[in-house]
Amino acid sequence: MDKILEMRAITKQFPRVLANDQVDFDLQHGEIHALVGENGSGKSTLMNILYGLYQSDGGEIVVRGKQVQVTEPRVAIDLKIGMVFQHFMLVEPLTVAENIVLGSELRKGPFLDSKRAIQEVAELSRQYGLKIDPQAKVADLSVGVQQRVEILKALYRGAEILILDEPTAVLTPQEVEDLFKVLRALRAGGTSIVFITHKIKEVLALSDRVSVLRRGKKVGTKVTSETNEQDLAEMMVGRVVLLNVRKGPAHPGPEVLKIEQLSVMDQFGHGKVNGVDLSVRSGEVLGIAGVEGNGQSELVEAIAGLRKTAAGKIHLGGQDITDWSPLKIRDAGFGYVPEDRHRRGLVLDYSVADNLILGLHGKHPFAKHGLWRDDRAISENAERVIEEYDIRPPVASQPASSLSGGNQQKIVVGREFTRDPRLLICAQPTRGVDVGAIEFIHQQVITQRDHGAAVLLVSAELDEILSLSDRVAVMYDGHIVSVMAASEVTEHKLGFLMLGGRLEDYQGGEVTSHAKQD
């Protein structure tokens, strides 16, 4: 294959951080090249330089054999380079077609030629097999379909080099497989793709080659078919990584969380949790598996006091906490890692140190007499958690907004796990987190269990559910359809139940059904 892109000796220095240190990277025509590494390793920075969002401090970029200066995204687009970001850049009230042509509008006199825009987007959608309604409002689309809109927007602008930054971070397993089909089809059509990720299994399933970055330096490039999960994990982290969770048998104690006939509505008044009964005991991990959009989020938010219940009761340690305030529930011994760290887990403008004591600002040892901050105690707490959870860069005064997504997640996990909770809810605890941090977080979950916490785990990653859980509940259409001991569970059985199958009908064969998704 011919090289369509070369980045040579790229260097980028930020205050206190050398993000890229003499990094070489190349992309061949019609290949999927995975770019992997821990959070903060420099992956996104390198591609942001290619897309013109950052300017490098050294090195050169060669596109189609010609050295170029990519001073802004418009230059990258003119070079037929497109980028799909982890957090989509769509205007939700507009239609798919309006979003795709935005900035390159087709005009009929002074007005947008809506008919032609819809026709062109529909044709492009058919051409690439993306199956998108051009007239649908973006606000009404699932996350997976919104991502297709972003890809189509790049292709509409003529992208021959497509960069995807952590594209599966917010997708369900089904949406991931749909995305992979799209990317394979694009590769077959000659599109060259850079796939930024930290998920090794996705690298092995999708890419042709893989380059590994660690702490700003390139560790190496390998042909994907000639490497394996353990080899890549060690390259990423710089040490042997335990890909399997070390845990002994659970020793469940008294019931900590008891849910009785709980019903919860969404913001539109639709029933999302329908008469759920569930319990979690101290010293066990109960995993909830299900396709996202089947009521897991509403269930967790009701327990946390973030959403009012429509019916039923929630008990924590024998005490009725139904519809208590979030702060009062926290004071009762509740720890919570939310699925959306930006909306529920962090105040992005606050420093790392302040985010690590959210909810405890007025309590000992972080406040004197409940009135005055104890900056020394706050700083000492931050230094301890930053070191223990390897938060990068290790600067307590830095705003949380300046950290990578994975390091933001470490702030939330570190804060909640160090509070010694009686009940710990972990909703997507490793979403957007690299393999080394996943290993650490998983072991910390088991440590919490072994110290007597009742852990309720909600995850779209079936490997995570199977690795950590002592019991597994499956949620479908707002109901708990089955609760099983982990020893009775297989990935295939979970998939059957998650798609609406009944346990009594399970015979180990395939099932065809339709899981509800938001």
C-alpha positions as CSV (number, residue, x, y, z in Angstrom):
1,M,0.0,0.0,0.0
2,D,1.0,3.6,-0.6
3,K,1.3,6.0,2.3
4,I,-1.3,8.7,2.2
5,L,-0.1,10.4,5.3
6,E,3.1,10.8,7.3
7,M,3.7,12.6,10.6
8,R,7.4,12.9,11.3
9,A,9.0,13.8,14.7
10,I,5.9,15.6,15.9
11,T,6.5,17.4,19.2
12,K,3.9,19.3,21.3
13,Q,4.7,20.9,24.7
14,F,1.9,22.1,27.0
15,P,2.6,23.7,30.4
16,R,4.2,21.0,32.6
17,V,3.3,18.3,30.0
18,L,5.2,17.1,27.0
19,A,2.2,15.7,25.1
20,N,4.0,14.5,22.0
21,D,7.7,13.7,22.0
22,Q,9.2,13.2,18.5
23,V,6.3,11.0,17.4
24,D,6.3,9.3,14.0
25,F,3.1,8.0,12.5
26,D,2.0,7.0,9.0
27,L,-1.2,5.9,7.4
28,Q,-1.5,3.8,4.3
29,H,-4.2,4.2,1.6
30,G,-7.3,2.1,2.4
31,E,-6.3,0.8,5.9
32,I,-7.6,1.1,9.4
33,H,-4.7,2.1,11.6
34,A,-5.5,2.0,15.4
35,L,-3.8,4.6,17.6
36,V,-3.8,3.3,21.2
37,G,-2.4,4.2,24.6
38,E,-3.4,5.1,28.1
39,N,-5.4,8.3,28.7
40,G,-3.0,11.2,28.6
41,S,-0.5,9.3,26.3
42,G,-0.9,11.9,23.5
43,K,-3.2,10.1,21.0
44,S,-5.8,12.8,20.7
45,T,-3.2,15.6,20.8
46,L,-1.4,14.0,17.8
47,M,-4.6,13.8,15.8
48,N,-5.7,17.3,16.8
49,I,-2.4,18.6,15.3
50,L,-3.2,16.7,12.1
51,Y,-6.7,18.3,12.0
52,G,-5.3,21.8,12.7
53,L,-6.8,22.3,16.2
54,Y,-3.2,22.5,17.7
55,Q,0.0,23.6,16.2
56,S,3.0,21.4,16.8
57,D,6.2,22.8,18.3
58,G,8.3,20.6,15.9
59,G,8.1,18.0,13.2
60,E,6.4,17.9,9.8
61,I,3.3,16.5,8.2
62,V,3.3,15.0,4.7
63,V,-0.1,14.3,2.9
64,R,0.0,12.4,-0.4
65,G,3.7,13.0,-0.7
66,K,3.6,16.8,-0.2
67,Q,4.7,18.6,3.0
68,V,1.8,20.7,4.4
69,Q,1.1,23.2,7.1
70,V,-2.2,22.5,8.7
71,T,-2.9,25.8,10.4
72,E,-6.6,25.3,11.1
73,P,-9.4,22.7,10.5
74,R,-10.4,24.3,7.2
75,V,-7.0,23.5,5.8
76,A,-7.4,19.9,7.0
77,I,-10.8,19.7,5.3
78,D,-9.3,21.1,2.1
79,L,-6.7,18.3,2.3
80,K,-9.6,15.8,2.5
81,I,-9.1,15.1,6.2
82,G,-12.1,14.6,8.4
83,M,-12.4,14.1,12.2
84,V,-15.2,12.7,14.3
85,F,-14.9,13.7,17.9
86,Q,-15.8,11.8,21.1
87,H,-18.3,14.5,22.0
88,F,-20.3,15.1,18.9
89,M,-20.5,18.6,17.4
90,L,-24.1,18.6,16.1
91,V,-26.9,21.1,16.4
92,E,-29.7,19.1,17.9
93,P,-32.7,21.2,16.8
94,L,-31.6,20.9,13.2
95,T,-32.3,18.0,10.9
96,V,-29.6,15.5,9.7
97,A,-29.4,17.2,6.3
98,E,-29.1,20.6,7.8
99,N,-26.3,19.5,10.1
100,I,-24.4,17.8,7.3
101,V,-24.4,20.7,4.9
102,L,-23.8,23.3,7.7
103,G,-20.9,25.5,6.6
104,S,-21.2,24.2,3.0
105,E,-24.8,25.1,2.4
106,L,-26.4,24.5,-1.0
107,R,-28.3,27.7,-1.9
108,K,-31.2,28.7,-4.1
109,G,-30.8,32.4,-4.3
110,P,-30.4,33.7,-0.7
111,F,-32.1,30.6,0.8
112,L,-31.0,27.1,1.7
113,D,-31.9,24.6,-1.1
114,S,-33.4,22.1,1.3
115,K,-34.7,19.8,-1.3
116,R,-31.3,19.4,-3.0
117,A,-29.6,19.0,0.4
118,I,-31.9,16.2,1.4
119,Q,-31.4,14.5,-1.9
120,E,-27.6,14.7,-1.7
121,V,-27.5,13.5,1.9
122,A,-29.9,10.6,1.1
123,E,-27.7,9.5,-1.8
124,L,-24.5,9.8,0.2
125,S,-26.2,7.7,3.0
126,R,-27.2,5.0,0.5
127,Q,-23.7,5.1,-1.1
128,Y,-22.0,4.3,2.3
129,G,-24.7,2.1,3.7
130,L,-25.3,4.5,6.7
131,K,-29.1,4.2,6.8
132,I,-29.9,7.7,8.0
133,D,-33.2,9.7,7.5
134,P,-32.0,13.1,6.2
135,Q,-35.1,14.8,7.5
136,A,-34.9,13.4,11.1
137,K,-34.2,15.9,13.9
138,V,-30.8,15.1,15.4
139,A,-32.3,15.5,18.9
140,D,-34.5,12.5,18.3
141,L,-31.7,10.2,17.2
142,S,-29.8,7.6,19.4
143,V,-26.1,8.2,20.1
144,G,-25.1,5.6,17.6
145,V,-27.1,7.2,14.8
146,Q,-25.7,10.7,15.7
147,Q,-22.3,9.3,15.3
148,R,-23.2,8.2,11.8
149,V,-24.3,11.7,11.1
150,E,-20.8,12.9,12.1
151,I,-19.2,10.4,9.8
152,L,-21.5,11.4,7.0
153,K,-20.7,15.1,7.6
154,A,-17.0,14.3,7.1
155,L,-17.6,12.3,4.0
156,Y,-19.9,15.0,2.6
157,R,-16.9,17.3,2.8
158,G,-14.8,14.8,0.7
159,A,-12.8,13.2,3.5
160,E,-10.4,10.5,2.3
161,I,-8.6,10.4,5.6
162,L,-11.1,9.9,8.5
163,I,-10.0,10.3,12.2
164,L,-12.3,8.8,14.9
165,D,-11.5,9.8,18.4
166,E,-12.7,7.2,20.9
167,P,-15.7,6.4,18.7
168,T,-17.1,3.6,20.8
169,A,-17.0,5.3,24.2
170,V,-20.7,6.1,24.3
171,L,-22.0,3.2,22.2
172,T,-23.8,0.0,23.1
173,P,-22.3,-3.3,22.0
174,Q,-24.9,-3.5,19.2
175,E,-24.0,0.0,18.0
176,V,-20.3,-0.8,18.1
177,E,-20.8,-3.7,15.8
178,D,-22.9,-1.5,13.4
179,L,-20.1,1.1,13.5
180,F,-17.5,-1.6,12.6
181,K,-19.5,-2.7,9.6
182,V,-19.6,0.9,8.4
183,L,-15.8,1.4,8.9
184,R,-15.0,-1.9,7.1
185,A,-17.2,-0.8,4.2
186,L,-15.4,2.6,4.1
187,R,-12.0,0.9,4.1
188,A,-13.2,-1.4,1.2
189,G,-14.1,1.8,-0.7
190,G,-10.6,3.2,-0.2
191,T,-11.0,5.5,2.8
192,S,-8.0,5.6,5.1
193,I,-9.0,5.5,8.8
194,V,-7.3,6.4,12.1
195,F,-9.1,4.8,14.9
196,I,-8.1,6.3,18.3
197,T,-9.0,4.0,21.2
198,H,-7.8,2.3,24.4
199,K,-9.9,-0.8,23.9
200,I,-7.6,-3.6,22.9
201,K,-10.3,-6.1,21.8
202,E,-11.6,-3.5,19.3
203,V,-8.2,-3.0,18.0
204,L,-7.8,-6.7,17.3
205,A,-11.3,-7.0,15.8
206,L,-11.0,-4.0,13.4
207,S,-7.6,-2.6,12.6
208,D,-4.9,-3.6,10.0
209,R,-2.1,-2.0,12.0
210,V,-1.7,-0.6,15.5
211,S,0.6,2.1,16.9
212,V,1.1,2.5,20.6
213,L,1.9,5.7,22.5
214,R,3.0,5.9,26.1
215,R,3.5,9.1,28.0
216,G,3.9,11.1,24.8
217,K,6.3,8.7,23.0
218,K,5.7,6.2,20.3
219,V,6.4,2.7,21.7
220,G,6.0,0.9,18.4
221,T,3.8,-0.1,15.4
222,K,2.6,-3.7,14.7
223,V,0.6,-5.5,12.2
224,T,-2.5,-6.4,14.1
225,S,-2.6,-10.0,13.0
226,E,0.8,-10.5,14.4
227,T,0.1,-9.3,18.0
228,N,-2.3,-10.1,20.8
229,E,-4.2,-8.6,23.8
230,Q,-1.5,-9.2,26.4
231,D,1.3,-7.9,24.1
232,L,-0.6,-4.6,23.4
233,A,-1.6,-4.1,27.0
234,E,2.1,-4.4,28.1
235,M,3.2,-1.9,25.4
236,M,0.5,0.5,26.5
237,V,1.2,0.4,30.2
238,G,4.9,-0.5,30.3
239,R,4.4,-3.5,32.6
240,V,2.5,-6.8,32.7
241,V,-1.2,-6.2,33.0
242,L,-3.6,-8.6,34.6
243,L,-6.4,-8.8,32.1
244,N,-8.5,-11.1,34.4
245,V,-9.8,-9.8,37.7
246,R,-8.3,-11.4,40.8
247,K,-11.1,-12.2,43.3
248,G,-11.9,-14.8,45.8
249,P,-15.5,-16.0,46.6
250,A,-17.9,-13.4,48.0
251,H,-19.1,-13.6,51.6
252,P,-22.4,-11.7,51.5
253,G,-23.7,-10.3,54.7
254,P,-26.9,-8.5,55.6
255,E,-29.1,-6.8,53.0
256,V,-28.0,-3.2,52.4
257,L,-30.2,-2.1,49.5
258,K,-33.8,-3.3,49.1
259,I,-36.0,-2.1,46.3
260,E,-39.7,-2.9,46.3
261,Q,-42.1,-2.5,43.4
262,L,-40.2,0.6,42.2
263,S,-41.6,2.5,39.2
264,V,-39.9,5.5,37.7
265,M,-40.9,7.8,34.8
266,D,-38.7,9.7,32.3
267,Q,-39.0,13.4,31.7
268,F,-41.8,12.9,29.3
269,G,-43.9,10.9,31.7
270,H,-43.2,7.5,30.1
271,G,-42.7,4.5,32.4
272,K,-39.0,3.5,32.3
273,V,-38.8,1.4,35.5
274,N,-41.8,-0.9,36.0
275,G,-42.4,-2.6,39.3
276,V,-38.8,-3.6,40.0
277,D,-37.9,-5.7,43.0
278,L,-34.1,-6.0,43.8
279,S,-31.7,-6.3,46.7
280,V,-28.0,-6.1,47.2
281,R,-26.2,-7.5,50.3
282,S,-23.0,-6.3,51.9
283,G,-19.9,-8.0,50.6
284,E,-21.3,-8.8,47.1
285,V,-21.3,-7.2,43.6
286,L,-24.7,-7.4,41.8
287,G,-24.3,-6.6,38.1
288,I,-27.1,-5.2,36.0
289,A,-26.8,-6.1,32.3
290,G,-29.0,-4.7,29.6
291,V,-29.0,-2.8,26.4
292,E,-28.8,0.9,27.3
293,G,-32.2,2.6,27.3
294,N,-34.1,-0.2,29.1
295,G,-34.4,1.6,32.5
296,Q,-31.0,1.2,34.1
297,S,-30.2,4.9,34.1
298,E,-33.6,5.8,35.7
299,L,-33.3,3.1,38.3
300,V,-29.9,4.3,39.4
301,E,-30.9,7.9,39.4
302,A,-34.0,7.1,41.6
303,I,-31.7,5.3,44.1
304,A,-29.3,8.3,44.1
305,G,-32.2,10.8,44.7
306,L,-31.7,12.4,41.3
307,R,-35.1,11.3,40.0
308,K,-38.4,11.1,41.7
309,T,-40.2,7.8,42.0
310,A,-43.7,7.1,40.7
311,A,-44.3,4.2,43.1
312,G,-42.5,1.7,45.3
313,K,-39.9,2.0,48.1
314,I,-36.1,2.2,48.3
315,H,-34.4,1.1,51.6
316,L,-30.8,1.6,52.5
317,G,-29.6,-0.3,55.6
318,G,-33.3,-0.9,56.6
319,Q,-34.1,2.9,56.4
320,D,-36.7,4.2,53.9
321,I,-34.8,6.7,51.7
322,T,-37.4,7.0,48.9
323,D,-37.2,10.4,47.4
324,W,-34.6,11.7,49.9
325,S,-32.3,14.5,48.6
326,P,-29.0,13.4,47.0
327,L,-27.0,14.9,49.9
328,K,-29.0,13.2,52.6
329,I,-28.7,9.9,50.8
330,R,-24.9,10.4,50.5
331,D,-24.7,11.1,54.3
332,A,-26.5,7.8,54.9
333,G,-23.4,6.0,53.4
334,F,-24.0,6.1,49.6
335,G,-21.2,6.3,47.0
336,Y,-22.0,6.9,43.4
337,V,-20.0,6.7,40.1
338,P,-22.4,8.2,37.6
339,E,-22.5,7.1,33.9
340,D,-22.1,10.8,32.8
341,R,-19.2,12.2,34.6
342,H,-19.7,15.7,33.1
343,R,-23.3,16.1,34.1
344,R,-23.3,14.2,37.4
345,G,-19.8,13.6,38.5
346,L,-17.7,16.7,38.2
347,V,-17.8,20.5,38.3
348,L,-15.5,21.0,35.3
349,D,-14.4,24.5,36.2
350,Y,-13.4,23.4,39.7
351,S,-9.9,22.2,40.5
352,V,-9.0,18.6,40.8
353,A,-8.6,19.1,44.5
354,D,-12.1,20.6,44.9
355,N,-13.7,17.9,42.7
356,L,-12.2,15.3,45.0
357,I,-14.2,16.6,48.0
358,L,-17.5,17.4,46.3
359,G,-20.3,17.0,48.9
360,L,-17.8,17.1,51.7
361,H,-16.8,20.8,51.5
362,G,-18.6,21.6,54.8
363,K,-17.5,18.5,56.7
364,H,-14.5,17.5,58.7
365,P,-11.6,17.4,57.9
366,F,-12.1,19.7,54.9
367,A,-13.9,22.5,56.8
368,K,-13.3,24.1,60.2
369,H,-16.5,24.4,62.2
370,G,-18.4,23.8,59.0
371,L,-17.6,27.3,57.9
372,W,-14.0,27.8,56.7
373,R,-12.1,25.7,54.1
374,D,-9.1,23.8,55.4
375,D,-6.9,24.2,52.3
376,R,-4.2,22.1,53.8
377,A,-6.5,19.1,54.4
378,I,-8.0,19.6,50.9
379,S,-4.5,19.6,49.4
380,E,-3.3,16.6,51.3
381,N,-6.4,14.6,50.3
382,A,-5.8,15.6,46.7
383,E,-2.2,14.5,46.7
384,R,-3.1,11.2,48.2
385,V,-5.9,10.3,45.8
386,I,-3.9,11.7,42.8
387,E,-1.0,9.4,43.6
388,E,-3.2,6.4,44.5
389,Y,-5.3,6.6,41.3
390,D,-2.5,7.9,39.0
391,I,-4.4,11.0,37.9
392,R,-2.5,12.7,35.1
393,P,-1.2,15.4,35.1
394,P,-0.7,15.2,38.9
395,V,-1.5,18.9,39.5
396,A,-4.2,19.4,42.1
397,S,-4.8,23.0,41.2
398,Q,-5.6,22.3,37.6
399,P,-9.3,22.6,36.5
400,A,-10.9,19.2,35.8
401,S,-11.9,20.4,32.4
402,S,-8.3,20.4,31.3
403,L,-7.8,16.6,31.9
404,S,-8.5,13.8,29.4
405,G,-11.8,11.9,29.8
406,G,-10.1,9.0,31.4
407,N,-8.4,11.1,34.0
408,Q,-11.6,12.9,34.8
409,Q,-13.2,9.4,35.4
410,K,-10.3,8.7,37.8
411,I,-11.2,11.8,39.8
412,V,-14.8,10.5,40.2
413,V,-13.8,7.0,41.1
414,G,-11.1,8.1,43.5
415,R,-13.5,10.4,45.3
416,E,-16.3,7.9,45.7
417,F,-14.2,4.8,46.5
418,T,-12.3,6.6,49.3
419,R,-15.5,7.5,51.2
420,D,-15.9,4.0,52.6
421,P,-19.5,3.7,51.4
422,R,-22.0,1.1,52.7
423,L,-23.7,1.1,49.2
424,L,-21.6,1.8,46.1
425,I,-23.3,2.2,42.8
426,C,-20.9,2.1,39.8
427,A,-22.6,3.0,36.5
428,Q,-20.3,2.5,33.6
429,P,-17.2,2.9,35.9
430,T,-14.6,2.3,33.2
431,R,-16.2,4.1,30.3
432,G,-13.5,6.1,28.5
433,V,-10.8,4.6,30.7
434,D,-7.6,2.8,29.5
435,V,-6.6,-0.8,30.1
436,G,-4.2,0.0,33.0
437,A,-6.8,2.1,34.8
438,I,-9.5,-0.6,34.1
439,E,-7.4,-3.2,35.8
440,F,-6.9,-0.8,38.8
441,I,-10.6,0.2,39.1
442,H,-11.8,-3.4,38.8
443,Q,-9.5,-4.5,41.6
444,Q,-10.7,-1.5,43.7
445,V,-14.4,-2.6,43.2
446,I,-13.5,-6.1,44.5
447,T,-11.6,-4.4,47.4
448,Q,-14.7,-2.4,48.3
449,R,-16.8,-5.6,48.2
450,D,-14.3,-7.5,50.4
451,H,-14.4,-4.6,52.9
452,G,-18.2,-5.1,53.2
453,A,-19.7,-2.7,50.7
454,A,-22.7,-3.6,48.8
455,V,-21.9,-2.9,45.1
456,L,-24.4,-2.3,42.4
457,L,-22.7,-2.4,39.0
458,V,-24.3,-1.2,35.8
459,S,-22.3,-1.7,32.7
460,A,-22.8,-2.0,28.9
461,E,-19.5,-4.0,28.8
462,L,-20.5,-7.7,29.2
463,D,-16.9,-8.6,30.0
464,E,-17.0,-6.2,33.0
465,I,-20.3,-7.7,34.2
466,L,-19.0,-11.2,34.0
467,S,-15.6,-10.4,35.5
468,L,-16.9,-8.5,38.6
469,S,-20.3,-9.7,39.5
470,D,-21.3,-12.3,42.1
471,R,-24.9,-12.2,40.9
472,V,-26.2,-10.8,37.6
473,A,-29.6,-9.2,37.0
474,V,-30.8,-8.6,33.5
475,M,-33.0,-5.5,32.7
476,Y,-35.2,-5.3,29.7
477,D,-38.0,-2.8,29.0
478,G,-38.0,-1.5,32.6
479,H,-38.3,-4.9,34.2
480,I,-35.8,-7.2,35.9
481,V,-36.3,-10.3,33.8
482,S,-33.8,-12.6,35.6
483,V,-31.4,-12.7,38.5
484,M,-28.7,-15.4,38.4
485,A,-25.6,-16.4,40.2
486,A,-22.6,-15.4,38.2
487,S,-21.6,-19.1,37.9
488,E,-24.8,-19.7,35.9
489,V,-24.1,-16.9,33.4
490,T,-22.6,-17.0,30.0
491,E,-22.2,-14.1,27.6
492,H,-24.6,-15.8,25.1
493,K,-27.3,-16.3,27.8
494,L,-27.0,-12.7,28.8
495,G,-27.3,-11.6,25.2
496,F,-30.5,-13.8,24.8
497,L,-32.1,-12.2,27.9
498,M,-31.0,-8.6,27.0
499,L,-32.8,-8.9,23.7
500,G,-36.1,-9.8,25.4
501,G,-35.8,-13.6,25.5
502,R,-37.2,-15.5,28.5
503,L,-35.0,-17.6,30.6
504,E,-37.3,-20.6,30.4
505,D,-37.0,-20.5,26.6
506,Y,-33.2,-20.4,26.6
507,Q,-31.7,-23.4,24.8
508,G,-28.3,-22.0,23.9
509,G,-29.4,-21.1,20.4
510,E,-29.7,-17.7,18.7
511,V,-32.6,-15.3,19.3
512,T,-34.0,-12.6,17.2
513,S,-35.8,-9.8,19.0
514,H,-35.7,-6.1,19.5
515,A,-34.2,-4.4,22.5
516,K,-35.5,-1.0,23.4
517,Q,-32.9,1.8,23.0
518,D,-33.2,5.5,23.7
